[in-house]
Amino acid sequence: MTTTFDRSIAPLPTEPRPYHFPQITRTTLPNGLRVLIAENHNAPLVSLRALIRSGADHDTAKTAGLAAITADMLDEGAGSRDAIALAEDIGTLGGALGTGADWDASYVSLDVLSRNAEASVAIFGDVTARATLPEDGLERVRAERLNELLQQRNEPGAIAGKRFSSLLYGNGAYGNTISGNPDSVGRVALDDVRRFYEAHYLPNNSSVVVSGDIDAAGAIELVTRTLGDWKPGVEPARPTVNAQPIHGSKIYIVDRPQAVQSEIRVGHLGVPRSCEDYFALSVMNAVFGGVFNSRININLRERHGYTYGARSQFAFRRQAGPFVVAAPVRNEVTRESVSEMIAELRRIRTGDVDDRELDDTKNYLMGVFPATVQTASDIASRLVDMELYDLPQDYFDRYRENIAAVTKDDVTRVANKYLDPDGILIVIVGSAKDVREPLGTLGLPVHELDIDGNTLPVA
């Protein structure tokens, strides 16, 4: 017997399968180091993470890039090993070591086979708490960073992001770039790196996460053995982020005379990760521009053919990060693209959200979530977020429930509360001679800058 299916009708989704985040074992060592363990015996892997709750938010205009340079130097030598010995020993263990910094924190990561966990924790502890920070390491890191910054001067997206941040935050926290600039990177001295390391890489300013094929008691014993003698210090004060006030919308053109397309950034100050409306904002942004089938992408890509992709994002940080809409478009449709972005910002505030659109968005967010918490590395990363943003113990167990609870009224409410289409920064990186006149018809003040942010005379 044959069965006929109507392939023109999509099958109805089934109920989501239950998901339970692994049980978390917590302890705090006498030196103030917080330790979180999540057992996951699905694969013979262990993921180690160190979270140092200081990042590029502590950089100033003069020291921009210092937090990232310090993090990048951790594997230049640690304990009794130099950089080559570290790389060889980690390679022998089959491990993958990473270090880095973002706006709010610095990190050390090590992923290894569980049978090599004991030896790996010892190396992990050295890199985190006993980095040697050698002079030749600084010069290698500096050379790599200067080369990256040179490349970024030819990347319109990087230029747009830097100019948008500096216009929104000025020279304070979040207004610089994580990687710094050629002048600030060139000024960094070894004493600067060592002072930052001594002031911020403290057990009472840090957490260690262990996830994977290891029992909790054994993991705590290994961490205690390796990092129990790490000396605490005075916990550094948190810098305050102060965004520049936006009095009416403004357009800033960053001139790249040979550019054949424009990189657009439209937005304003967002909210911190601790915002009580986090879930409603996540759904609202997904409807607006956070996923491929979002309004802003359908409008600019599918309906008008202005771009290959447009997106929006609330950059949720420990303090208020930016809300930004971004797209690369052809020069000749720059003005129209900006106009459509502003129109969509106004539309999402009107309550014009239908049931199917909202349900599809929530189902997508709920459906992809379990895929992001499968591996030991995934779970370790989630625990780092839990520590950095002080999330409740049951946060990940209730994630889908909280997404499902968002209503159309919630979407409209947070769109009106947190989006302001009349108080936006509009940054265009492109050919000023091609976009200047069309953008002027929007009736907003137009300023022209070079790629370093210096004001240019308007032609």
Contacts in CASP RR format, 6 or more apart in sequence:
PFRMAT RR
TARGET T0000
AUTHOR 0000-0000-0000
METHOD contacts of the structure
MODEL  1
MTTTFDRSIAPLPTEPRPYHFPQITRTTLPNGLRVLIAENHNAPLVSLRA
LIRSGADHDTAKTAGLAAITADMLDEGAGSRDAIALAEDIGTLGGALGTG
ADWDASYVSLDVLSRNAEASVAIFGDVTARATLPEDGLERVRAERLNELL
QQRNEPGAIAGKRFSSLLYGNGAYGNTISGNPDSVGRVALDDVRRFYEAH
YLPNNSSVVVSGDIDAAGAIELVTRTLGDWKPGVEPARPTVNAQPIHGSK
IYIVDRPQAVQSEIRVGHLGVPRSCEDYFALSVMNAVFGGVFNSRININL
RERHGYTYGARSQFAFRRQAGPFVVAAPVRNEVTRESVSEMIAELRRIRT
GDVDDRELDDTKNYLMGVFPATVQTASDIASRLVDMELYDLPQDYFDRYR
ENIAAVTKDDVTRVANKYLDPDGILIVIVGSAKDVREPLGTLGLPVHELD
IDGNTLPVA
13 363 0 8 1.000
16 366 0 8 1.000
16 367 0 8 1.000
16 400 0 8 1.000
17 370 0 8 1.000
19 369 0 8 1.000
19 370 0 8 1.000
19 373 0 8 1.000
19 397 0 8 1.000
19 400 0 8 1.000
20 397 0 8 1.000
21 38 0 8 1.000
21 373 0 8 1.000
21 379 0 8 1.000
21 382 0 8 1.000
21 396 0 8 1.000
21 397 0 8 1.000
22 38 0 8 1.000
22 39 0 8 1.000
22 40 0 8 1.000
22 211 0 8 1.000
22 379 0 8 1.000
23 38 0 8 1.000
23 39 0 8 1.000
24 36 0 8 1.000
24 37 0 8 1.000
24 38 0 8 1.000
24 383 0 8 1.000
24 393 0 8 1.000
25 36 0 8 1.000
25 37 0 8 1.000
25 38 0 8 1.000
25 39 0 8 1.000
25 216 0 8 1.000
25 220 0 8 1.000
26 34 0 8 1.000
26 35 0 8 1.000
26 36 0 8 1.000
26 37 0 8 1.000
27 34 0 8 1.000
27 35 0 8 1.000
27 220 0 8 1.000
28 34 0 8 1.000
28 35 0 8 1.000
29 35 0 8 1.000
29 203 0 8 1.000
29 223 0 8 1.000
29 224 0 8 1.000
29 227 0 8 1.000
29 228 0 8 1.000
30 228 0 8 1.000
31 203 0 8 1.000
31 204 0 8 1.000
31 227 0 8 1.000
31 228 0 8 1.000
31 229 0 8 1.000
31 230 0 8 1.000
31 231 0 8 1.000
31 232 0 8 1.000
32 203 0 8 1.000
32 204 0 8 1.000
32 232 0 8 1.000
33 203 0 8 1.000
33 204 0 8 1.000
33 206 0 8 1.000
33 207 0 8 1.000
33 208 0 8 1.000
33 223 0 8 1.000
33 227 0 8 1.000
33 228 0 8 1.000
33 230 0 8 1.000
34 206 0 8 1.000
34 207 0 8 1.000
34 208 0 8 1.000
34 387 0 8 1.000
35 207 0 8 1.000
35 208 0 8 1.000
35 209 0 8 1.000
35 210 0 8 1.000
35 219 0 8 1.000
35 220 0 8 1.000
35 223 0 8 1.000
36 207 0 8 1.000
36 208 0 8 1.000
36 209 0 8 1.000
36 210 0 8 1.000
36 383 0 8 1.000
36 386 0 8 1.000
36 387 0 8 1.000
37 209 0 8 1.000
37 210 0 8 1.000
37 211 0 8 1.000
37 214 0 8 1.000
37 216 0 8 1.000
37 219 0 8 1.000
37 220 0 8 1.000
38 209 0 8 1.000
38 210 0 8 1.000
38 211 0 8 1.000
38 212 0 8 1.000
38 379 0 8 1.000
38 380 0 8 1.000
38 383 0 8 1.000
39 211 0 8 1.000
39 212 0 8 1.000
39 213 0 8 1.000
39 214 0 8 1.000
39 215 0 8 1.000
39 216 0 8 1.000
40 211 0 8 1.000
40 212 0 8 1.000
40 213 0 8 1.000
40 375 0 8 1.000
40 376 0 8 1.000
40 379 0 8 1.000
41 212 0 8 1.000
41 213 0 8 1.000
42 213 0 8 1.000
43 212 0 8 1.000
43 213 0 8 1.000
43 375 0 8 1.000
43 376 0 8 1.000
44 113 0 8 1.000
44 114 0 8 1.000
44 115 0 8 1.000
44 213 0 8 1.000
45 111 0 8 1.000
45 112 0 8 1.000
45 113 0 8 1.000
45 114 0 8 1.000
45 212 0 8 1.000
45 213 0 8 1.000
45 375 0 8 1.000
45 376 0 8 1.000
45 377 0 8 1.000
46 111 0 8 1.000
46 112 0 8 1.000
46 113 0 8 1.000
46 114 0 8 1.000
46 117 0 8 1.000
46 120 0 8 1.000
46 210 0 8 1.000
46 211 0 8 1.000
46 212 0 8 1.000
46 213 0 8 1.000
46 214 0 8 1.000
46 376 0 8 1.000
47 109 0 8 1.000
47 110 0 8 1.000
47 111 0 8 1.000
47 209 0 8 1.000
47 210 0 8 1.000
47 211 0 8 1.000
47 212 0 8 1.000
47 375 0 8 1.000
47 376 0 8 1.000
47 377 0 8 1.000
47 379 0 8 1.000
47 380 0 8 1.000
48 108 0 8 1.000
48 109 0 8 1.000
48 110 0 8 1.000
48 111 0 8 1.000
48 112 0 8 1.000
48 120 0 8 1.000
48 121 0 8 1.000
48 124 0 8 1.000
48 208 0 8 1.000
48 209 0 8 1.000
48 210 0 8 1.000
48 380 0 8 1.000
49 107 0 8 1.000
49 108 0 8 1.000
49 109 0 8 1.000
49 208 0 8 1.000
49 209 0 8 1.000
49 210 0 8 1.000
49 211 0 8 1.000
49 380 0 8 1.000
49 381 0 8 1.000
49 383 0 8 1.000
49 384 0 8 1.000
50 107 0 8 1.000
50 108 0 8 1.000
50 109 0 8 1.000
50 124 0 8 1.000
50 125 0 8 1.000
50 128 0 8 1.000
50 206 0 8 1.000
50 207 0 8 1.000
50 208 0 8 1.000
50 209 0 8 1.000
51 105 0 8 1.000
51 106 0 8 1.000
51 107 0 8 1.000
51 206 0 8 1.000
51 207 0 8 1.000
51 208 0 8 1.000
51 209 0 8 1.000
51 384 0 8 1.000
51 387 0 8 1.000
51 388 0 8 1.000
52 105 0 8 1.000
52 106 0 8 1.000
52 107 0 8 1.000
52 128 0 8 1.000
52 200 0 8 1.000
52 201 0 8 1.000
52 202 0 8 1.000
52 205 0 8 1.000
52 206 0 8 1.000
53 104 0 8 1.000
53 105 0 8 1.000
53 205 0 8 1.000
53 206 0 8 1.000
53 207 0 8 1.000
53 388 0 8 1.000
54 67 0 8 1.000
54 105 0 8 1.000
54 106 0 8 1.000
54 199 0 8 1.000
54 200 0 8 1.000
54 205 0 8 1.000
54 236 0 8 1.000
55 67 0 8 1.000
55 101 0 8 1.000
55 102 0 8 1.000
55 103 0 8 1.000
55 104 0 8 1.000
55 105 0 8 1.000
55 106 0 8 1.000
55 200 0 8 1.000
56 64 0 8 1.000
56 65 0 8 1.000
56 67 0 8 1.000
56 68 0 8 1.000
56 101 0 8 1.000
56 102 0 8 1.000
56 103 0 8 1.000
56 176 0 8 1.000
56 177 0 8 1.000
56 178 0 8 1.000
57 103 0 8 1.000
57 104 0 8 1.000
57 173 0 8 1.000
57 174 0 8 1.000
57 238 0 8 1.000
57 239 0 8 1.000
57 241 0 8 1.000
57 318 0 8 1.000
57 319 0 8 1.000
58 66 0 8 1.000
58 67 0 8 1.000
58 173 0 8 1.000
58 196 0 8 1.000
58 200 0 8 1.000
58 236 0 8 1.000
58 239 0 8 1.000
59 65 0 8 1.000
59 66 0 8 1.000
59 67 0 8 1.000
59 173 0 8 1.000
59 176 0 8 1.000
59 180 0 8 1.000
60 171 0 8 1.000
60 172 0 8 1.000
60 176 0 8 1.000
61 171 0 8 1.000
61 172 0 8 1.000
61 176 0 8 1.000
61 184 0 8 1.000
62 184 0 8 1.000
62 187 0 8 1.000
63 184 0 8 1.000
63 187 0 8 1.000
63 188 0 8 1.000
63 192 0 8 1.000
64 176 0 8 1.000
64 177 0 8 1.000
64 180 0 8 1.000
64 181 0 8 1.000
64 184 0 8 1.000
64 185 0 8 1.000
65 145 0 8 1.000
65 176 0 8 1.000
65 177 0 8 1.000
65 178 0 8 1.000
65 179 0 8 1.000
65 180 0 8 1.000
65 184 0 8 1.000
65 185 0 8 1.000
65 188 0 8 1.000
66 184 0 8 1.000
66 188 0 8 1.000
66 192 0 8 1.000
66 193 0 8 1.000
66 196 0 8 1.000
67 101 0 8 1.000
67 106 0 8 1.000
67 178 0 8 1.000
67 196 0 8 1.000
67 200 0 8 1.000
68 100 0 8 1.000
68 101 0 8 1.000
68 145 0 8 1.000
68 178 0 8 1.000
68 179 0 8 1.000
68 180 0 8 1.000
69 138 0 8 1.000
69 141 0 8 1.000
69 142 0 8 1.000
69 145 0 8 1.000
69 185 0 8 1.000
69 188 0 8 1.000
69 193 0 8 1.000
70 101 0 8 1.000
70 106 0 8 1.000
70 133 0 8 1.000
70 193 0 8 1.000
70 196 0 8 1.000
70 197 0 8 1.000
70 200 0 8 1.000
71 99 0 8 1.000
71 100 0 8 1.000
71 101 0 8 1.000
71 106 0 8 1.000
71 107 0 8 1.000
72 99 0 8 1.000
72 100 0 8 1.000
72 141 0 8 1.000
72 144 0 8 1.000
72 145 0 8 1.000
73 131 0 8 1.000
73 133 0 8 1.000
73 137 0 8 1.000
73 138 0 8 1.000
73 141 0 8 1.000
73 193 0 8 1.000
74 99 0 8 1.000
74 100 0 8 1.000
74 108 0 8 1.000
74 127 0 8 1.000
74 128 0 8 1.000
74 131 0 8 1.000
75 83 0 8 1.000
75 86 0 8 1.000
75 87 0 8 1.000
75 97 0 8 1.000
75 98 0 8 1.000
75 99 0 8 1.000
75 127 0 8 1.000
76 82 0 8 1.000
76 83 0 8 1.000
76 131 0 8 1.000
76 132 0 8 1.000
76 133 0 8 1.000
76 134 0 8 1.000
76 136 0 8 1.000
76 137 0 8 1.000
76 138 0 8 1.000
76 140 0 8 1.000
76 141 0 8 1.000
77 83 0 8 1.000
77 85 0 8 1.000
77 86 0 8 1.000
77 127 0 8 1.000
77 131 0 8 1.000
77 132 0 8 1.000
77 133 0 8 1.000
77 134 0 8 1.000
78 86 0 8 1.000
78 123 0 8 1.000
78 125 0 8 1.000
78 126 0 8 1.000
78 127 0 8 1.000
78 130 0 8 1.000
78 131 0 8 1.000
78 132 0 8 1.000
79 126 0 8 1.000
79 130 0 8 1.000
79 131 0 8 1.000
79 132 0 8 1.000
80 126 0 8 1.000
81 89 0 8 1.000
81 123 0 8 1.000
81 126 0 8 1.000
82 132 0 8 1.000
82 134 0 8 1.000
83 134 0 8 1.000
83 137 0 8 1.000
86 97 0 8 1.000
86 123 0 8 1.000
86 127 0 8 1.000
89 119 0 8 1.000
89 123 0 8 1.000
90 96 0 8 1.000
90 97 0 8 1.000
90 110 0 8 1.000
90 120 0 8 1.000
90 123 0 8 1.000
93 112 0 8 1.000
93 113 0 8 1.000
93 116 0 8 1.000
93 119 0 8 1.000
93 120 0 8 1.000
93 123 0 8 1.000
94 112 0 8 1.000
94 113 0 8 1.000
94 116 0 8 1.000
95 110 0 8 1.000
95 111 0 8 1.000
95 112 0 8 1.000
95 113 0 8 1.000
95 116 0 8 1.000
95 120 0 8 1.000
96 109 0 8 1.000
96 110 0 8 1.000
96 111 0 8 1.000
96 112 0 8 1.000
97 108 0 8 1.000
97 109 0 8 1.000
97 110 0 8 1.000
97 123 0 8 1.000
97 127 0 8 1.000
98 107 0 8 1.000
98 108 0 8 1.000
98 109 0 8 1.000
98 110 0 8 1.000
99 106 0 8 1.000
99 107 0 8 1.000
99 108 0 8 1.000
99 109 0 8 1.000
99 127 0 8 1.000
100 106 0 8 1.000
100 107 0 8 1.000
100 108 0 8 1.000
101 107 0 8 1.000
101 178 0 8 1.000
102 178 0 8 1.000
103 173 0 8 1.000
103 174 0 8 1.000
103 178 0 8 1.000
103 317 0 8 1.000
103 318 0 8 1.000
104 317 0 8 1.000
104 318 0 8 1.000
104 319 0 8 1.000
104 388 0 8 1.000
105 388 0 8 1.000
106 200 0 8 1.000
106 201 0 8 1.000
107 384 0 8 1.000
108 124 0 8 1.000
108 127 0 8 1.000
108 128 0 8 1.000
109 380 0 8 1.000
110 120 0 8 1.000
110 123 0 8 1.000
110 124 0 8 1.000
110 127 0 8 1.000
111 376 0 8 1.000
111 377 0 8 1.000
112 120 0 8 1.000
114 212 0 8 1.000
114 213 0 8 1.000
114 214 0 8 1.000
117 214 0 8 1.000
117 219 0 8 1.000
117 222 0 8 1.000
118 222 0 8 1.000
121 222 0 8 1.000
121 223 0 8 1.000
121 225 0 8 1.000
121 226 0 8 1.000
122 226 0 8 1.000
124 226 0 8 1.000
125 226 0 8 1.000
125 227 0 8 1.000
128 201 0 8 1.000
128 206 0 8 1.000
128 208 0 8 1.000
128 227 0 8 1.000
129 201 0 8 1.000
129 203 0 8 1.000
129 227 0 8 1.000
129 230 0 8 1.000
131 197 0 8 1.000
131 201 0 8 1.000
133 190 0 8 1.000
133 193 0 8 1.000
133 194 0 8 1.000
133 197 0 8 1.000
135 190 0 8 1.000
138 188 0 8 1.000
138 190 0 8 1.000
138 193 0 8 1.000
142 185 0 8 1.000
142 186 0 8 1.000
142 188 0 8 1.000
145 179 0 8 1.000
145 180 0 8 1.000
145 185 0 8 1.000
146 182 0 8 1.000
146 185 0 8 1.000
146 186 0 8 1.000
148 179 0 8 1.000
149 179 0 8 1.000
149 180 0 8 1.000
149 181 0 8 1.000
149 182 0 8 1.000
149 185 0 8 1.000
150 182 0 8 1.000
152 158 0 8 1.000
152 159 0 8 1.000
152 162 0 8 1.000
152 179 0 8 1.000
153 159 0 8 1.000
153 451 0 8 1.000
156 256 0 8 1.000
156 259 0 8 1.000
156 261 0 8 1.000
156 262 0 8 1.000
156 263 0 8 1.000
156 328 0 8 1.000
156 429 0 8 1.000
156 430 0 8 1.000
157 263 0 8 1.000
157 328 0 8 1.000
157 429 0 8 1.000
159 254 0 8 1.000
159 256 0 8 1.000
159 263 0 8 1.000
159 429 0 8 1.000
159 451 0 8 1.000
160 254 0 8 1.000
160 263 0 8 1.000
160 264 0 8 1.000
160 265 0 8 1.000
160 326 0 8 1.000
160 427 0 8 1.000
160 428 0 8 1.000
160 429 0 8 1.000
161 265 0 8 1.000
161 427 0 8 1.000
162 177 0 8 1.000
163 252 0 8 1.000
163 254 0 8 1.000
163 265 0 8 1.000
163 427 0 8 1.000
163 429 0 8 1.000
163 449 0 8 1.000
163 451 0 8 1.000
163 453 0 8 1.000
164 265 0 8 1.000
164 267 0 8 1.000
164 322 0 8 1.000
164 324 0 8 1.000
164 425 0 8 1.000
164 427 0 8 1.000
165 174 0 8 1.000
165 175 0 8 1.000
165 176 0 8 1.000
165 177 0 8 1.000
165 322 0 8 1.000
166 175 0 8 1.000
166 176 0 8 1.000
166 453 0 8 1.000
167 244 0 8 1.000
167 252 0 8 1.000
167 425 0 8 1.000
167 427 0 8 1.000
168 174 0 8 1.000
168 175 0 8 1.000
168 243 0 8 1.000
168 244 0 8 1.000
168 246 0 8 1.000
168 268 0 8 1.000
168 269 0 8 1.000
168 322 0 8 1.000
168 425 0 8 1.000
169 175 0 8 1.000
169 241 0 8 1.000
169 242 0 8 1.000
169 243 0 8 1.000
169 244 0 8 1.000
170 244 0 8 1.000
172 239 0 8 1.000
172 241 0 8 1.000
172 242 0 8 1.000
173 239 0 8 1.000
173 240 0 8 1.000
173 241 0 8 1.000
173 242 0 8 1.000
173 319 0 8 1.000
174 241 0 8 1.000
174 243 0 8 1.000
174 317 0 8 1.000
174 319 0 8 1.000
174 321 0 8 1.000
174 322 0 8 1.000
176 184 0 8 1.000
179 185 0 8 1.000
199 236 0 8 1.000
200 236 0 8 1.000
202 230 0 8 1.000
202 231 0 8 1.000
202 232 0 8 1.000
202 233 0 8 1.000
202 235 0 8 1.000
203 227 0 8 1.000
203 228 0 8 1.000
203 230 0 8 1.000
203 231 0 8 1.000
203 232 0 8 1.000
204 232 0 8 1.000
204 233 0 8 1.000
204 235 0 8 1.000
205 235 0 8 1.000
205 236 0 8 1.000
207 384 0 8 1.000
207 387 0 8 1.000
208 223 0 8 1.000
208 227 0 8 1.000
209 380 0 8 1.000
209 383 0 8 1.000
209 384 0 8 1.000
209 387 0 8 1.000
210 219 0 8 1.000
210 222 0 8 1.000
210 223 0 8 1.000
210 380 0 8 1.000
211 376 0 8 1.000
211 377 0 8 1.000
211 379 0 8 1.000
211 380 0 8 1.000
211 383 0 8 1.000
212 376 0 8 1.000
212 379 0 8 1.000
212 380 0 8 1.000
213 376 0 8 1.000
238 318 0 8 1.000
240 319 0 8 1.000
241 319 0 8 1.000
241 320 0 8 1.000
241 321 0 8 1.000
243 269 0 8 1.000
243 320 0 8 1.000
246 268 0 8 1.000
246 269 0 8 1.000
246 423 0 8 1.000
246 424 0 8 1.000
246 425 0 8 1.000
248 422 0 8 1.000
248 423 0 8 1.000
248 424 0 8 1.000
249 421 0 8 1.000
249 422 0 8 1.000
249 423 0 8 1.000
249 424 0 8 1.000
249 425 0 8 1.000
249 426 0 8 1.000
249 444 0 8 1.000
250 425 0 8 1.000
250 426 0 8 1.000
250 444 0 8 1.000
250 445 0 8 1.000
250 446 0 8 1.000
250 447 0 8 1.000
251 338 0 8 1.000
251 426 0 8 1.000
251 428 0 8 1.000
251 439 0 8 1.000
251 440 0 8 1.000
251 442 0 8 1.000
251 444 0 8 1.000
251 445 0 8 1.000
251 446 0 8 1.000
251 447 0 8 1.000
252 425 0 8 1.000
252 426 0 8 1.000
252 427 0 8 1.000
252 428 0 8 1.000
252 446 0 8 1.000
252 447 0 8 1.000
252 448 0 8 1.000
252 449 0 8 1.000
253 428 0 8 1.000
253 430 0 8 1.000
253 432 0 8 1.000
253 435 0 8 1.000
253 436 0 8 1.000
253 439 0 8 1.000
253 446 0 8 1.000
253 447 0 8 1.000
253 448 0 8 1.000
253 449 0 8 1.000
254 427 0 8 1.000
254 428 0 8 1.000
254 429 0 8 1.000
254 430 0 8 1.000
254 448 0 8 1.000
254 449 0 8 1.000
254 450 0 8 1.000
254 451 0 8 1.000
254 453 0 8 1.000
255 430 0 8 1.000
255 431 0 8 1.000
255 432 0 8 1.000
255 448 0 8 1.000
255 449 0 8 1.000
255 450 0 8 1.000
255 456 0 8 1.000
256 429 0 8 1.000
256 430 0 8 1.000
256 431 0 8 1.000
256 451 0 8 1.000
257 431 0 8 1.000
257 432 0 8 1.000
257 433 0 8 1.000
258 431 0 8 1.000
259 331 0 8 1.000
259 429 0 8 1.000
259 430 0 8 1.000
259 431 0 8 1.000
260 330 0 8 1.000
260 331 0 8 1.000
260 431 0 8 1.000
261 328 0 8 1.000
261 329 0 8 1.000
261 330 0 8 1.000
261 331 0 8 1.000
261 430 0 8 1.000
262 328 0 8 1.000
262 329 0 8 1.000
262 330 0 8 1.000
262 331 0 8 1.000
262 334 0 8 1.000
262 337 0 8 1.000
262 428 0 8 1.000
262 429 0 8 1.000
262 430 0 8 1.000
262 431 0 8 1.000
262 435 0 8 1.000
263 326 0 8 1.000
263 327 0 8 1.000
263 328 0 8 1.000
263 428 0 8 1.000
263 429 0 8 1.000
263 430 0 8 1.000
264 325 0 8 1.000
264 326 0 8 1.000
264 327 0 8 1.000
264 328 0 8 1.000
264 329 0 8 1.000
264 334 0 8 1.000
264 337 0 8 1.000
264 338 0 8 1.000
264 341 0 8 1.000
264 426 0 8 1.000
264 427 0 8 1.000
264 428 0 8 1.000
265 324 0 8 1.000
265 325 0 8 1.000
265 326 0 8 1.000
265 425 0 8 1.000
265 426 0 8 1.000
265 427 0 8 1.000
266 324 0 8 1.000
266 325 0 8 1.000
266 326 0 8 1.000
266 338 0 8 1.000
266 341 0 8 1.000
266 342 0 8 1.000
266 345 0 8 1.000
266 424 0 8 1.000
266 425 0 8 1.000
266 426 0 8 1.000
266 427 0 8 1.000
267 322 0 8 1.000
267 323 0 8 1.000
267 324 0 8 1.000
267 325 0 8 1.000
267 424 0 8 1.000
267 425 0 8 1.000
267 426 0 8 1.000
268 322 0 8 1.000
268 323 0 8 1.000
268 420 0 8 1.000
268 423 0 8 1.000
268 424 0 8 1.000
268 425 0 8 1.000
269 320 0 8 1.000
269 321 0 8 1.000
269 322 0 8 1.000
269 323 0 8 1.000
270 314 0 8 1.000
270 315 0 8 1.000
270 320 0 8 1.000
270 321 0 8 1.000
270 322 0 8 1.000
270 323 0 8 1.000
270 418 0 8 1.000
271 277 0 8 1.000
271 281 0 8 1.000
271 314 0 8 1.000
271 316 0 8 1.000
271 320 0 8 1.000
271 321 0 8 1.000
271 418 0 8 1.000
272 316 0 8 1.000
272 317 0 8 1.000
272 318 0 8 1.000
272 319 0 8 1.000
272 320 0 8 1.000
272 321 0 8 1.000
273 316 0 8 1.000
273 317 0 8 1.000
273 318 0 8 1.000
273 389 0 8 1.000
274 318 0 8 1.000
274 389 0 8 1.000
274 390 0 8 1.000
275 281 0 8 1.000
275 316 0 8 1.000
277 410 0 8 1.000
277 414 0 8 1.000
277 417 0 8 1.000
277 418 0 8 1.000
278 316 0 8 1.000
279 402 0 8 1.000
279 403 0 8 1.000
279 405 0 8 1.000
279 406 0 8 1.000
280 406 0 8 1.000
280 410 0 8 1.000
280 411 0 8 1.000
280 413 0 8 1.000
280 414 0 8 1.000
281 314 0 8 1.000
281 414 0 8 1.000
281 418 0 8 1.000
282 314 0 8 1.000
282 365 0 8 1.000
282 403 0 8 1.000
283 358 0 8 1.000
283 361 0 8 1.000
283 362 0 8 1.000
283 365 0 8 1.000
283 403 0 8 1.000
283 406 0 8 1.000
283 410 0 8 1.000
283 411 0 8 1.000
284 348 0 8 1.000
284 406 0 8 1.000
284 410 0 8 1.000
284 411 0 8 1.000
284 414 0 8 1.000
284 415 0 8 1.000
285 312 0 8 1.000
285 313 0 8 1.000
285 314 0 8 1.000
286 294 0 8 1.000
286 361 0 8 1.000
286 364 0 8 1.000
286 365 0 8 1.000
287 294 0 8 1.000
287 295 0 8 1.000
287 348 0 8 1.000
287 353 0 8 1.000
287 357 0 8 1.000
287 358 0 8 1.000
287 361 0 8 1.000
287 411 0 8 1.000
288 294 0 8 1.000
288 295 0 8 1.000
288 296 0 8 1.000
288 312 0 8 1.000
288 344 0 8 1.000
288 345 0 8 1.000
288 348 0 8 1.000
288 415 0 8 1.000
289 295 0 8 1.000
289 296 0 8 1.000
289 297 0 8 1.000
289 310 0 8 1.000
289 311 0 8 1.000
289 312 0 8 1.000
289 325 0 8 1.000
290 296 0 8 1.000
290 311 0 8 1.000
290 312 0 8 1.000
290 313 0 8 1.000
291 297 0 8 1.000
291 361 0 8 1.000
291 364 0 8 1.000
293 360 0 8 1.000
293 364 0 8 1.000
294 311 0 8 1.000
294 312 0 8 1.000
295 344 0 8 1.000
295 347 0 8 1.000
295 348 0 8 1.000
296 310 0 8 1.000
296 311 0 8 1.000
296 312 0 8 1.000
296 325 0 8 1.000
296 327 0 8 1.000
296 341 0 8 1.000
296 344 0 8 1.000
297 309 0 8 1.000
297 310 0 8 1.000
297 311 0 8 1.000
299 310 0 8 1.000
299 340 0 8 1.000
299 344 0 8 1.000
300 306 0 8 1.000
300 307 0 8 1.000
300 309 0 8 1.000
300 310 0 8 1.000
300 327 0 8 1.000
300 329 0 8 1.000
300 337 0 8 1.000
300 340 0 8 1.000
300 341 0 8 1.000
301 307 0 8 1.000
301 308 0 8 1.000
301 309 0 8 1.000
301 310 0 8 1.000
304 333 0 8 1.000
304 336 0 8 1.000
304 337 0 8 1.000
304 340 0 8 1.000
306 327 0 8 1.000
306 329 0 8 1.000
306 330 0 8 1.000
306 333 0 8 1.000
306 336 0 8 1.000
306 337 0 8 1.000
306 340 0 8 1.000
307 327 0 8 1.000
307 328 0 8 1.000
307 329 0 8 1.000
307 337 0 8 1.000
308 328 0 8 1.000
309 327 0 8 1.000
309 328 0 8 1.000
310 325 0 8 1.000
310 326 0 8 1.000
310 327 0 8 1.000
310 341 0 8 1.000
311 325 0 8 1.000
311 326 0 8 1.000
311 327 0 8 1.000
312 323 0 8 1.000
312 324 0 8 1.000
312 325 0 8 1.000
312 326 0 8 1.000
313 323 0 8 1.000
313 324 0 8 1.000
313 326 0 8 1.000
314 321 0 8 1.000
314 323 0 8 1.000
314 418 0 8 1.000
315 321 0 8 1.000
315 322 0 8 1.000
315 323 0 8 1.000
315 324 0 8 1.000
316 389 0 8 1.000
318 388 0 8 1.000
318 389 0 8 1.000
323 418 0 8 1.000
323 419 0 8 1.000
325 341 0 8 1.000
325 345 0 8 1.000
327 337 0 8 1.000
327 341 0 8 1.000
329 337 0 8 1.000
331 430 0 8 1.000
331 431 0 8 1.000
331 434 0 8 1.000
331 435 0 8 1.000
332 434 0 8 1.000
334 428 0 8 1.000
334 430 0 8 1.000
334 434 0 8 1.000
334 435 0 8 1.000
334 438 0 8 1.000
334 439 0 8 1.000
335 435 0 8 1.000
335 438 0 8 1.000
335 439 0 8 1.000
335 440 0 8 1.000
335 441 0 8 1.000
335 442 0 8 1.000
338 426 0 8 1.000
338 428 0 8 1.000
338 439 0 8 1.000
338 442 0 8 1.000
339 442 0 8 1.000
342 421 0 8 1.000
342 424 0 8 1.000
345 419 0 8 1.000
345 421 0 8 1.000
345 424 0 8 1.000
346 421 0 8 1.000
348 411 0 8 1.000
348 415 0 8 1.000
348 419 0 8 1.000
349 412 0 8 1.000
349 415 0 8 1.000
349 416 0 8 1.000
349 419 0 8 1.000
349 421 0 8 1.000
350 412 0 8 1.000
351 408 0 8 1.000
351 411 0 8 1.000
351 412 0 8 1.000
351 415 0 8 1.000
353 408 0 8 1.000
353 411 0 8 1.000
353 412 0 8 1.000
355 408 0 8 1.000
358 406 0 8 1.000
358 407 0 8 1.000
358 408 0 8 1.000
358 411 0 8 1.000
362 403 0 8 1.000
362 404 0 8 1.000
362 406 0 8 1.000
365 403 0 8 1.000
366 400 0 8 1.000
366 403 0 8 1.000
366 404 0 8 1.000
367 400 0 8 1.000
369 399 0 8 1.000
369 400 0 8 1.000
369 403 0 8 1.000
372 378 0 8 1.000
372 382 0 8 1.000
373 379 0 8 1.000
373 382 0 8 1.000
373 396 0 8 1.000
382 396 0 8 1.000
385 391 0 8 1.000
386 395 0 8 1.000
386 396 0 8 1.000
426 444 0 8 1.000
428 435 0 8 1.000
428 439 0 8 1.000
429 451 0 8 1.000
432 448 0 8 1.000
432 456 0 8 1.000
432 459 0 8 1.000
433 459 0 8 1.000
436 446 0 8 1.000
436 448 0 8 1.000
436 458 0 8 1.000
436 459 0 8 1.000
439 446 0 8 1.000
440 446 0 8 1.000
446 458 0 8 1.000
447 455 0 8 1.000
447 458 0 8 1.000
448 455 0 8 1.000
448 456 0 8 1.000
448 457 0 8 1.000
448 458 0 8 1.000
448 459 0 8 1.000
449 455 0 8 1.000
449 456 0 8 1.000
450 456 0 8 1.000
END
